[in-house]
Amino acid sequence: MARKPGTRSVGEFVLFDVIYEDGTMRSNRRVPADALGGLDGDEPARAIIEAQDREIAEKSGLPRNRIKSIHRAGEIARMAKKEKEKTERKARKVGRRG
């Protein structure tokens, strides 16, 4: 059976792209699949990734930026593609009026 877009998983993990407040992005952050779903959906992923970031900061000695948003891997590219298509449709529509 085909999977819903954005549910790309690696074994027992679901991959997420993370955007930080300073504009940096980290791709394919792994979150255990069994922690997701239910009424909270993907919201538990934020807490898990924040915990991973704290651990990375402790080991590296470098502070991590705050998370701005989290999206399933590939979702950002799909959103950008839809926005581009929407803009192109509007441009064609305006061109027909002129």
N, C-alpha and C positions, 0 to 999 in steps of 0.2 A: 504494500500500500504506500502511496506517495506521502511524503511528510509535508507538513505546513511550512512555508518559507520562514526562515529565521530560527528553525529548530535544529540546526546543524549541531550534532553532538559528537563527542569523541568518547565512545564507550559509555561510561557512566557519568560523563560530564557534558554540560552545555557551555558553549563558548559565548563570551560577551566582549563587546568593544566598550572601553571606558574613556570618557572625555573628562578631563580635569579642568578646574576653573581657570588655569593659565592657558588653556587652549591645547595642551598636549593630549595625545591619544595613545592608548595602549590597546592592542588588538588581541583577540583570542584568549582572554582571561578565563580560566576554567572554574566552573562552579559545579558542585555535585548535583546531578539531575534530581536526586531524591529530596533535595532541599527546596525545590521549586514546585510550583503548581498550587493546587488548593485555592483558597479564597485570596491569598496574598499574591498569587501569580509569580512574577519575577522579582518582587520587592525584596525577598530574602537575599537575593544575589548582591545587593548593595552592601549589606552588613558583612557578608562573607568576603567580598572584595576589599572592603575597608579593613577587615582583620588581616587579610593577606598583605595589604599595603603597610599596616603597622609592623608586621613581622619583617617585611623587606626593609623598612626604614630603620628598625633596630639593628639588623644585620649590616646594613650599608653605612649607617651613621648619617644618612642624608634624609632630611624631612621630605615627606610626600605631600603633594598638593591635595586640596580637597576635591572630591568627586563632584562634577557638575551633572553628568548624566551617564546612564548605562543603557546600552541597547544590545540585543542579541546580535551575534556576529553576522555581518552582511546587511543588517537592517538599515544602517546609515546610507550605504550605497544605494539601496532600493529607494529610500526616501529622496535622495538627491536626484535619481533618475526620474522619479515621478514628478518632482518639482520642475525639472528641465522640460519634460514633456508638456506639462501644464503651461509653462511659459511659451513654448513653441506654438501650442494651440492658440493661445491668446494673440500671439504675433500674427499668425495666419488669419485669424478672425478680423483683426484690425486692418490687415492688408486688403481684405475683400471689401471693406467699407469704403476705402479711399479710392 
